[in-house]
């Protein structure tokens, strides 16, 4: 039979939710969070914390079972007593002698004495009285047997009626317990599902925040690494350009200064100061170089087009110098 138990102490609130979330954050890596949460909730719902009303326990009513067994014992004892009474009455009836009447002595010449006649008469009266006693005892035993038989019949009918009522009451109680257990299970399932949804939502939000923070941290670190690499490339390009200028290699120096402008563009430093300084260095290295090839000239002009308006005159002058260098060669 189903057993319905009501939990009186277990409830869900913000403090319990925060407690579960703190425990989930400190879990070991690779452990499923939802499985751990279900284990904790089921542990809080252990049977020692559950209150079960007495009328909803498994089994039947103990006093009623004892009463039914006692009635059965009484009916059996009454039946045995009535059977003994009937058997004893039958034995008494069969063992009783028939009533005998005293016979008058026949007249004869040899008459017996008067005392012998009186003794026979007294014996006959004694036999009659004994026969009456036996019949009276048989009647009493038969009456007792009938009474106990009536008790057996009444007790058996009472037991049968009580047993039917007990069966009906047990079936009704079983149905009520099943309904109560189903309702209570549905309530607990609903509460658990709601709390599970809350925990899942909270875990999802925390996970989303963690992913966002990790993504931002990775992006920041990647940007820092890119910046450091660009700065290293900027210093390396500047060093190489200065080296080729010192060797009077104007073409390679111009090529390095163009790459220098490209690095400035990646860093977002194409401002008036950096572009103006770099244009001056390209103009200084351009007389020592031959004409620029098409790819280098195209890259240079694209980078110069991104220069701020404050250095527009310097950009125009450099473009004219590059065109003139190309025509002169």
PEVEN-V976590 format. One record per helix or strand. SS is the DSSP state (H for helix, E for strand). FROM is the first residue (numbers start at 0). LEN is the number of residues. If there is no record, write none. Layout:
# PEVEN-V976590
ss	from	len
SS	FROM	LEN
SS	FROM	LEN
This chain:
# PEVEN-V976590
ss	from	len
E	5	1
H	13	12
H	32	12
H	46	3
E	50	1
H	53	3
H	61	34
H	113	133
H	249	18
H	271	15
H	293	12
H	308	20
